[in-house]
């Protein structure tokens, strides 16, 4: 019977592969090795099933060298390079209503109104307690009439959206959305809403942020 011994370096790599936020900070060289070693020490010891000195973990982190060699980062970079079209839409409004028995019926009225408007922007997200509609602002008056009996939780206008076409298989990649949102957050860009399907993600922003946000998203690849 052979027992495979895992090295400290391998244990560090295994642990970091499951901590995308920390790995990303290491790649950006904004995290202290000693602090990281103390933080992941218990995880390393669980992998190795023995006690390990923090100094040995620090040395293992240093020996990783270029942290982009780690499998997680390689796969993430490959997905990012496969980002497809970037679409920008403007003149949008955001309505959030409290869920009710009549809300679904009124939603059907809305769909009937916009069914022949091919360029009309429309998304809906139903939560447990609320439902949000993101729409082109050209039917503001009709919205007020259709949902007159509903409880309006919030309304925002002067909005734009950016939609990113994601590569097939993106749903299996941890950290992909984090990478996008981190870049926007670091530029001080506030995201109002996020809407996603299997292979695309749309972020809703204030008009004043759309130019900077587009530059950030375009530069992701």
Secondary structure, DSSP 8 states (H G I E B T S, - for coil): -------HHHHHHHHHHT-HHHHHHHHTT-S-HHHHHHHHHHHHHHHHTS---HHHHHHHHHHT-SGGGSHHHHHHHHHHHT---EEEEEEEEEEEEE--TTHHHHHHHHHHHHTT-TT--EEEEE-SSEEEEEEEGGGHHHHHHHTTTS-EEEEEEEEEEEEEE--TTGGG-TTHHHHHHHHHHHTT----EEEEETTEEEEEEEGGGHHHHHHHHHTT-
